[in-house]
Structure formats: C-alpha cells, structure tokens
Amino acid sequence: MDRRSFIGLGLSGFLILKNKNLYAINNHKSMLNKSKGETMSSKFELPPLPYAYDALEPYIDKWTMELHHTKHHQAYVNNLNKAIEGTEFADKSLEEIIANASRIPVAARNNGGGHWNHTFFWNIMKPNGGGFPVGELAEAINSTFGSFENFKKLFFDSAMGRFGSGWAWLIASDSKLVVASTPNQDNPLMDLAEVRGIPILGIDVWEHAYYLKYQNRRNEYIENWWNVVNWDAVNQNFLKAKNKR
C-alpha cells in the first residue's frame, strides 16, 4: 500500500468514526429530549400574528399582545398537544376536537378551546380597524337588533356580564344572529355550549387580554376594542356561516 492510499484509508476511517460519534451524540440528545417530554406531539402549532405586536396601539398595547400571543396562546397549543397525544383525538382536526368537547379530557377541552378562540381573535382584529359593518352583515345586524348601536350595547353587556374569565360572541345560530357569552375557553362550536352556533365576532375578556393597560377597567377595554375590529374579516365569517346553513 502506497503512502497516499494509506492516508486516504486513514481519513476515511476517521470520517466514519466521526459520523458514528455524531450519530451517537444526536441519538443520546433525542433520548434525553424524549425523557423530558420535549418530543411530544407537535401536531398543532402557534400561528403567527397577521400584524406586528404594536400594530393595535394605542387600543391594545405591544406588551399585552406579545405576552398574550407568545405565552398564553403558546401554552394552549403546547398543552393541547400533550392532552390529545395517544388518544382517539390525536389525528382529529381542531374543529373536530372542540366539537366533541363533552367527550374529550378537560385539558383538551380547555386548551383546544384556547387555541381555536385565540386564532379566531387575532384574525378579527387589524391595525386601523373599526368603523361599521357593511353589506349583508350590516343588514342582518340592523334587522336582528334594530340598529348597530343596539347590537354594540347588547354585546357590551354580554362581555361585561361574563363573571370571571371568558368570551362574548356574535354567532350565527339557527339562521339568525345571536349575542352570547361562554366561560373560560369554551366557545359556541362546542357540543356543550349553552347557545350553539358559528362564531362571527368574539372578544376575549380574560384579564390577561387587557389588565396590563386597563387594569380592572374592562368596560374601557371593550369600548376601545371596537377601534381594532376587522369588519372585512367579520363579514367573511358571516358569509361563510350563511353558506353552511
């Protein structure tokens, strides 16, 4: 064997040994992660916000949005994945999971609702929002509630009247619009909801949604929130609900 072949053979052996060592290290890390529960099912993931964290200021502040999204919503996603792992719901869609709220573990109900509700919430707000609904949605609101102002008052009362944590909703239920509220992270899509229907609009009245800026002034938060409502998205929700009837 000449010197060049000997060196090449030695180098090949070194690379093989190096790759084996890297594999062993990575495999060991993977096993450690599994033991720590870090490789839990990642079926559901935190969706990105459709705008910057400071985009809804001055009505909703940057710090609240960042904590709400990266901490609270992320926790719902993580805990939902853990709650459904190894169950019959592991391969179900989020809508299928929450629709069967009465049959799933409490952790899956709470965190599945939290994931769905917040994903919905981010998308019915936008920078420079507010104003008034238009088109068929405006007509439906006026015909159901008498006027947009009457609807806002009923919605405000529902949000203020929710004791503790929860949500207030405008929903399409049995071919009509209804204002309702739900406790905790429940929503009208759940089979155990007091008023069932398809959410059109919703506001989060958990304290973490407003307390950093408004403290105990939930009423002020609700009133200012109308300035960030994305009526285009709400109208699309209404039309989709209408087509499902």
CORWOTA-V340491 format. One record per residue. RES is the residue in one small letter. OMEGA is omega in whole degrees, -180 to 180 (NA if undefined). Layout:
res->RES omega->OMEGA
res->RES omega->OMEGA
This chain:
res->m omega->-179
res->d omega->-175
res->r omega->-179
res->r omega->180
res->s omega->-180
res->f omega->179
res->i omega->180
res->g omega->179
res->l omega->179
res->g omega->179
res->l omega->178
res->s omega->179
res->g omega->178
res->f omega->-180
res->l omega->178
res->i omega->180
res->l omega->179
res->k omega->179
res->n omega->178
res->k omega->179
res->n omega->178
res->l omega->178
res->y omega->-179
res->a omega->179
res->i omega->-180
res->n omega->179
res->n omega->178
res->h omega->178
res->k omega->-180
res->s omega->180
res->m omega->177
res->l omega->179
res->n omega->179
res->k omega->-179
res->s omega->179
res->k omega->-179
res->g omega->-176
res->e omega->179
res->t omega->175
res->m omega->179
res->s omega->179
res->s omega->-178
res->k omega->-180
res->f omega->-179
res->e omega->178
res->l omega->178
res->p omega->177
res->p omega->173
res->l omega->178
res->p omega->180
res->y omega->-180
res->a omega->-178
res->y omega->-179
res->d omega->-172
res->a omega->-177
res->l omega->176
res->e omega->6
res->p omega->-173
res->y omega->172
res->i omega->-172
res->d omega->-177
res->k omega->-176
res->w omega->177
res->t omega->-179
res->m omega->-178
res->e omega->178
res->l omega->-179
res->h omega->-177
res->h omega->-171
res->t omega->-179
res->k omega->-176
res->h omega->-179
res->h omega->179
res->q omega->179
res->a omega->177
res->y omega->179
res->v omega->-179
res->n omega->-177
res->n omega->175
res->l omega->179
res->n omega->179
res->k omega->-175
res->a omega->-176
res->i omega->-178
res->e omega->179
res->g omega->179
res->t omega->179
res->e omega->-178
res->f omega->-177
res->a omega->-178
res->d omega->-179
res->k omega->175
res->s omega->179
res->l omega->180
res->e omega->179
res->e omega->-180
res->i omega->-175
res->i omega->177
res->a omega->-180
res->n omega->-174
res->a omega->-178
res->s omega->-175
res->r omega->-174
res->i omega->176
res->p omega->-179
res->v omega->-180
res->a omega->178
res->a omega->177
res->r omega->-176
res->n omega->-176
res->n omega->173
res->g omega->176
res->g omega->179
res->g omega->179
res->h omega->-179
res->w omega->-176
res->n omega->-177
res->h omega->176
res->t omega->177
res->f omega->-176
res->f omega->-179
res->w omega->-172
res->n omega->175
res->i omega->173
res->m omega->177
res->k omega->174
res->p omega->180
res->n omega->179
res->g omega->180
res->g omega->-177
res->g omega->-174
res->f omega->172
res->p omega->180
res->v omega->173
res->g omega->-175
res->e omega->179
res->l omega->178
res->a omega->179
res->e omega->-179
res->a omega->178
res->i omega->-179
res->n omega->-178
res->s omega->-178
res->t omega->-172
res->f omega->180
res->g omega->178
res->s omega->177
res->f omega->179
res->e omega->176
res->n omega->178
res->f omega->-179
res->k omega->179
res->k omega->179
res->l omega->179
res->f omega->177
res->f omega->-180
res->d omega->179
res->s omega->180
res->a omega->179
res->m omega->-177
res->g omega->178
res->r omega->-179
res->f omega->-179
res->g omega->-175
res->s omega->177
res->g omega->-174
res->w omega->168
res->a omega->-172
res->w omega->160
res->l omega->-176
res->i omega->171
res->a omega->-177
res->s omega->179
res->d omega->175
res->s omega->176
res->k omega->178
res->l omega->-178
res->v omega->172
res->v omega->-179
res->a omega->175
res->s omega->179
res->t omega->179
res->p omega->172
res->n omega->178
res->q omega->173
res->d omega->174
res->n omega->-174
res->p omega->178
res->l omega->-176
res->m omega->-177
res->d omega->178
res->l omega->180
res->a omega->178
res->e omega->175
res->v omega->-177
res->r omega->179
res->g omega->-179
res->i omega->-179
res->p omega->176
res->i omega->-177
res->l omega->179
res->g omega->177
res->i omega->178
res->d omega->177
res->v omega->166
res->w omega->-179
res->e omega->-178
res->h omega->179
res->a omega->-174
res->y omega->-167
res->y omega->-179
res->l omega->-179
res->k omega->-171
res->y omega->-176
res->q omega->-177
res->n omega->-176
res->r omega->179
res->r omega->-178
res->n omega->-180
res->e omega->176
res->y omega->-179
res->i omega->-179
res->e omega->180
res->n omega->-178
res->w omega->179
res->w omega->-180
res->n omega->179
res->v omega->180
res->v omega->178
res->n omega->-175
res->w omega->175
res->d omega->180
res->a omega->179
res->v omega->178
res->n omega->177
res->q omega->176
res->n omega->180
res->f omega->-178
res->l omega->178
res->k omega->178
res->a omega->180
res->k omega->-179
res->n omega->180
res->k omega->-176
res->r omega->NA
